[in-house]
Amino acid sequence: MRDLQVVQLLISGRLDGANACYLSYEIAGQRMLLVSDSGSGAAGYGHPGDAAALGNSRCQIQLEQTSATIEGNVLTIRLPIELKPIVAGEQHVYVFVMDREGLKKDWTERGVWQVK
């Protein structure tokens, strides 16, 4: 786990960071970033436990309720996500990881939400 650099989470109707709930967690700096609606650049960033919220047009995350812990080879991220009313229909949950040497596991679908 010590070699892991970044974990990204994408919640969207398709594998595209634009107009999505797209988060990146940088392990070493313990920094969480919410990507802007354009799919590039930050809508905001902070650290788990901060008294702040990250938001774009698709979702909001209260950092104060967020945590990230590493135990052995297991990274656990507690991430309460509030999807905004504009989000509806089938939303896929994708995960991407990359280590410090640039080795990565491409986007993998980890689930589907039916949002009404």
Order of alpha helices (4+ residues) and beta strands (2+ residues): beta-beta-beta-beta-beta-beta-beta-beta-beta-beta-beta
